[in-house]
């Protein structure tokens, strides 16, 4: 039971990460994913579960089911199964290195005023504007 709970927690974590990094896009909660996520105590379903449902939570999802979830989440089966290694770009850097990079990028953003409305105009407006 511990493995299935860890798998569900990883799927839910990757789902949250995906939605945070892809603003406005949600990962579709398929029936298979829903049955797995029931093992994650922090998961809150979008709607109330029916007490008379016929499908119970997964006990042992198949590899193809996990593969489909990994594809939907933009990760690998190895990442969802907890295999050691670099499965995501953010795993290549420590949390402290990522904090440093974030600070640097914010500074660059401010220095070059990358929120300037001129930069936000679409290409056709830019081409029509006099130089």
PASEBA-1860 file (N, C-alpha, C; in nm, 3 decimals):
! residues 131
1> XXXXXXXX> 0.082/-0.120/0.000/0.000/0.000/0.000/0.086/0.126/0.000 ~ 0.207/0.117/0.058/0.294/0.232/0.065/0.334/0.278/-0.075 ~ 0.367/0.185/-0.165/0.407/0.221/-0.301/0.296/0.295/-0.373 ~ 0.174/0.246/-0.366/0.063/0.309/-0.438/0.036/0.449/-0.384 ~ 0.054/0.467/-0.254/0.035/0.599/-0.194/0.145/0.695/-0.241 ~ 0.268/0.648/-0.247/0.378/0.731/-0.297/0.357/0.767/-0.443 ~ 0.311/0.673/-0.523/0.284/0.698/-0.664/0.174/0.805/-0.677 ~ 0.068/0.791/-0.600/-0.042/0.888/-0.604/0.007/1.027/-0.563
9> XXXXXXXX> 0.091/1.034/-0.461/0.145/1.163/-0.416/0.230/1.226/-0.525 ~ 0.312/1.145/-0.594/0.396/1.198/-0.702/0.310/1.248/-0.819 ~ 0.207/1.172/-0.854/0.119/1.213/-0.963/0.052/1.346/-0.926 ~ 0.004/1.357/-0.805/-0.062/1.480/-0.763/0.037/1.597/-0.760 ~ 0.158/1.573/-0.714/0.261/1.677/-0.712/0.294/1.723/-0.854 ~ 0.312/1.628/-0.946/0.345/1.663/-1.084/0.227/1.736/-1.150 ~ 0.105/1.698/-1.114/-0.013/1.766/-1.168/-0.015/1.911/-1.123 ~ 0.015/1.935/-0.997/0.020/2.071/-0.943/0.131/2.151/-1.011
17> XXXXXXXX> 0.249/2.090/-1.027/0.362/2.157/-1.094/0.327/2.191/-1.238 ~ 0.264/2.097/-1.309/0.228/2.119/-1.449/0.133/2.238/-1.461 ~ 0.030/2.241/-1.377/-0.069/2.348/-1.385/-0.010/2.482/-1.345 ~ 0.087/2.481/-1.254/0.153/2.605/-1.214/0.241/2.659/-1.328 ~ 0.308/2.570/-1.399/0.399/2.614/-1.505/0.330/2.634/-1.640 ~ 0.207/2.588/-1.655/0.131/2.607/-1.779/0.002/2.683/-1.745 ~ 0.016/2.812/-1.722/-0.098/2.893/-1.678/-0.218/2.873/-1.770 ~ -0.333/2.857/-1.707/-0.456/2.843/-1.782/-0.484/2.704/-1.835
25> XXXXXXXX> -0.390/2.612/-1.821/-0.411/2.475/-1.868/-0.417/2.381/-1.748 ~ -0.513/2.294/-1.749/-0.527/2.196/-1.643/-0.501/2.057/-1.699 ~ -0.447/1.973/-1.615/-0.428/1.833/-1.653/-0.563/1.765/-1.642 ~ -0.607/1.696/-1.747/-0.736/1.628/-1.737/-0.728/1.514/-1.636 ~ -0.823/1.512/-1.545/-0.829/1.403/-1.446/-0.912/1.292/-1.510 ~ -0.841/1.194/-1.562/-0.909/1.080/-1.625/-0.964/0.989/-1.515 ~ -1.054/0.899/-1.549/-1.101/0.805/-1.448/-0.986/0.726/-1.383 ~ -0.887/0.689/-1.464/-0.773/0.614/-1.409/-0.694/0.700/-1.310
33> XXXXXXXX> -0.669/0.826/-1.347/-0.595/0.914/-1.258/-0.674/0.939/-1.130 ~ -0.803/0.956/-1.142/-0.887/0.980/-1.025/-0.881/0.861/-0.929 ~ -0.886/0.741/-0.984/-0.882/0.621/-0.900/-0.747/0.608/-0.829 ~ -0.641/0.655/-0.893/-0.509/0.653/-0.830/-0.498/0.763/-0.724 ~ -0.544/0.882/-0.758/-0.531/0.996/-0.668/-0.608/0.978/-0.537 ~ -0.702/0.886/-0.534/-0.773/0.859/-0.408/-0.679/0.812/-0.298 ~ -0.562/0.764/-0.335/-0.464/0.718/-0.236/-0.382/0.832/-0.177 ~ -0.390/0.952/-0.236/-0.318/1.068/-0.185/-0.410/1.145/-0.092
41> XXXXXXXX> -0.374/1.151/0.035/-0.459/1.215/0.134/-0.476/1.365/0.111 ~ -0.381/1.428/0.041/-0.390/1.572/0.017/-0.475/1.607/-0.106 ~ -0.512/1.507/-0.186/-0.590/1.531/-0.307/-0.734/1.561/-0.273 ~ -0.784/1.669/-0.332/-0.925/1.705/-0.315/-0.993/1.691/-0.450 ~ -1.083/1.595/-0.465/-1.150/1.575/-0.594/-1.235/1.697/-0.630 ~ -1.255/1.717/-0.760/-1.333/1.830/-0.808/-1.481/1.816/-0.772 ~ -1.525/1.694/-0.759/-1.665/1.671/-0.723/-1.674/1.556/-0.623 ~ -1.785/1.548/-0.556/-1.807/1.446/-0.453/-1.813/1.307/-0.517
49> XXXXXXXX> -1.755/1.212/-0.449/-1.758/1.073/-0.498/-1.896/1.012/-0.473 ~ -1.941/0.933/-0.568/-2.069/0.863/-0.550/-2.046/0.742/-0.460 ~ -2.129/0.723/-0.360/-2.109/0.608/-0.271/-2.135/0.474/-0.339 ~ -2.214/0.472/-0.446/-2.247/0.347/-0.513/-2.161/0.320/-0.636 ~ -2.046/0.386/-0.647/-1.962/0.370/-0.765/-1.913/0.225/-0.778 ~ -1.888/0.186/-0.901/-1.846/0.047/-0.925/-1.694/0.033/-0.926 ~ -1.621/0.139/-0.961/-1.475/0.132/-0.968/-1.416/0.178/-0.836 ~ -1.334/0.098/-0.778/-1.267/0.131/-0.652/-1.128/0.186/-0.681
57> XXXXXXXX> -1.063/0.244/-0.582/-0.927/0.296/-0.603/-0.833/0.186/-0.653 ~ -0.736/0.228/-0.735/-0.638/0.133/-0.788/-0.557/0.069/-0.676 ~ -0.527/-0.057/-0.694/-0.434/-0.126/-0.605/-0.302/-0.151/-0.676 ~ -0.310/-0.171/-0.809/-0.191/-0.202/-0.886/-0.212/-0.156/-1.031 ~ -0.193/-0.026/-1.060/-0.216/0.020/-1.197/-0.113/-0.038/-1.292 ~ -0.154/-0.060/-1.415/-0.065/-0.116/-1.517/0.034/-0.013/-1.569 ~ 0.137/-0.062/-1.634/0.242/0.024/-1.688/0.183/0.121/-1.792 ~ 0.094/0.075/-1.877/0.035/0.162/-1.977/-0.048/0.273/-1.914
65> XXXXXXXX> -0.113/0.244/-1.805/-0.189/0.346/-1.732/-0.095/0.452/-1.677 ~ 0.016/0.408/-1.619/0.114/0.501/-1.564/0.179/0.580/-1.677 ~ 0.205/0.516/-1.790/0.263/0.584/-1.905/0.171/0.695/-1.955 ~ 0.043/0.667/-1.963/-0.055/0.768/-2.006/-0.055/0.887/-1.911 ~ -0.050/0.860/-1.781/-0.046/0.968/-1.682/0.082/1.049/-1.696 ~ 0.194/0.980/-1.715/0.323/1.050/-1.730/0.319/1.140/-1.853 ~ 0.265/1.093/-1.964/0.254/1.176/-2.084/0.167/1.298/-2.060 ~ 0.055/1.280/-1.992/-0.034/1.392/-1.961/0.034/1.494/-1.871
73> XXXXXXXX> 0.123/1.448/-1.785/0.190/1.534/-1.688/0.323/1.589/-1.739 ~ 0.364/1.548/-1.857/0.490/1.596/-1.913/0.612/1.545/-1.839 ~ 0.606/1.422/-1.793/0.718/1.363/-1.721/0.740/1.221/-1.769 ~ 0.818/1.144/-1.696/0.847/1.007/-1.736/0.788/0.908/-1.637 ~ 0.776/0.785/-1.681/0.731/0.678/-1.591/0.830/0.663/-1.476 ~ 0.958/0.672/-1.508/1.061/0.661/-1.404/1.046/0.766/-1.297 ~ 1.012/0.887/-1.337/0.989/0.994/-1.238/0.871/0.959/-1.149 ~ 0.761/0.915/-1.207/0.643/0.882/-1.128/0.669/0.763/-1.035
81> XXXXXXXX> 0.753/0.669/-1.080/0.782/0.551/-0.998/0.889/0.580/-0.893 ~ 0.949/0.698/-0.899/1.048/0.735/-0.799/1.188/0.684/-0.826 ~ 1.217/0.651/-0.951/1.352/0.605/-0.983/1.450/0.720/-0.966 ~ 1.568/0.689/-0.922/1.670/0.791/-0.904/1.720/0.837/-1.040 ~ 1.753/0.963/-1.048/1.805/1.017/-1.173/1.741/1.150/-1.203 ~ 1.784/1.209/-1.311/1.732/1.339/-1.352/1.621/1.318/-1.452 ~ 1.499/1.333/-1.407/1.384/1.314/-1.496/1.323/1.446/-1.537 ~ 1.352/1.552/-1.459/1.297/1.683/-1.488/1.411/1.784/-1.485
89> XXXXXXXX> 1.403/1.889/-1.567/1.511/1.987/-1.567/1.540/2.045/-1.429 ~ 1.436/2.066/-1.350/1.460/2.128/-1.219/1.540/2.038/-1.126 ~ 1.545/1.908/-1.153/1.623/1.817/-1.070/1.773/1.835/-1.089 ~ 1.814/1.904/-1.197/1.956/1.923/-1.226/2.019/2.028/-1.135 ~ 1.936/2.105/-1.064/1.988/2.211/-0.977/1.933/2.195/-0.837 ~ 2.013/2.233/-0.739/1.966/2.230/-0.601/1.863/2.341/-0.581 ~ 1.789/2.333/-0.473/1.690/2.437/-0.442/1.760/2.572/-0.427 ~ 1.875/2.573/-0.361/1.949/2.699/-0.342/1.994/2.756/-0.476
97> XXXXXXXX> 2.043/2.672/-0.566/2.083/2.719/-0.699/1.964/2.774/-0.776 ~ 1.850/2.711/-0.762/1.729/2.760/-0.830/1.686/2.894/-0.772 ~ 1.701/2.912/-0.640/1.668/3.042/-0.578/1.761/3.151/-0.632 ~ 1.889/3.119/-0.642/1.987/3.215/-0.695/1.952/3.252/-0.839 ~ 1.921/3.152/-0.920/1.883/3.177/-1.059/1.758/3.264/-1.066 ~ 1.662/3.237/-0.982/1.538/3.317/-0.980/1.568/3.462/-0.947 ~ 1.654/3.486/-0.848/1.693/3.622/-0.812/1.762/3.691/-0.929 ~ 1.852/3.620/-0.995/1.923/3.674/-1.110/1.826/3.711/-1.223
105> XXXXXXXX> 1.734/3.621/-1.253/1.639/3.646/-1.361/1.548/3.765/-1.330 ~ 1.508/3.779/-1.204/1.427/3.896/-1.166/1.506/4.024/-1.185 ~ 1.634/4.022/-1.150/1.719/4.141/-1.167/1.732/4.175/-1.316 ~ 1.757/4.076/-1.399/1.768/4.098/-1.544/1.636/4.155/-1.597 ~ 1.526/4.102/-1.551/1.393/4.148/-1.594/1.375/4.297/-1.564 ~ 1.416/4.337/-1.441/1.404/4.478/-1.402/1.502/4.567/-1.480 ~ 1.627/4.523/-1.491/1.729/4.603/-1.558/1.690/4.634/-1.702 ~ 1.640/4.535/-1.773/1.606/4.554/-1.914/1.459/4.590/-1.936
113> XXXXXXXX> 1.387/4.617/-1.827/1.246/4.659/-1.834/1.167/4.571/-1.931 ~ 1.165/4.443/-1.903/1.100/4.348/-1.993/0.948/4.350/-1.983 ~ 0.894/4.435/-1.895/0.749/4.457/-1.889/0.707/4.579/-1.971 ~ 0.801/4.639/-2.043/0.774/4.758/-2.124/0.663/4.727/-2.224 ~ 0.557/4.809/-2.230/0.446/4.784/-2.323/0.490/4.774/-2.469 ~ 0.598/4.841/-2.505/0.648/4.833/-2.642/0.684/4.689/-2.676 ~ 0.738/4.617/-2.580/0.776/4.477/-2.603/0.656/4.385/-2.610 ~ 0.545/4.428/-2.552/0.428/4.342/-2.545/0.338/4.353/-2.668
121> XXXXXXXX> 0.363/4.453/-2.752/0.283/4.465/-2.875/0.313/4.346/-2.966 ~ 0.213/4.305/-3.042/0.238/4.192/-3.132/0.323/4.235/-3.251 ~ 0.373/4.143/-3.324/0.470/4.169/-3.431/0.412/4.259/-3.540 ~ 0.284/4.247/-3.575/0.228/4.328/-3.682/0.222/4.474/-3.643 ~ 0.194/4.504/-3.517/0.195/4.642/-3.470/0.336/4.698/-3.475 ~ 0.434/4.617/-3.436/0.573/4.660/-3.434/0.620/4.693/-3.575 ~ 0.580/4.609/-3.672/0.622/4.631/-3.810/0.561/4.757/-3.867 ~ 0.440/4.792/-3.824/0.370/4.909/-3.877/0.419/5.038/-3.812
129> XXX> 0.477/5.030/-3.693/0.522/5.149/-3.621/0.647/5.207/-3.685 ~ 0.657/5.341/-3.691/0.779/5.401/-3.746/0.896/5.379/-3.654 ~ 1.014/5.368/-3.711/1.136/5.343/-3.634/1.199/5.470/-3.590
END
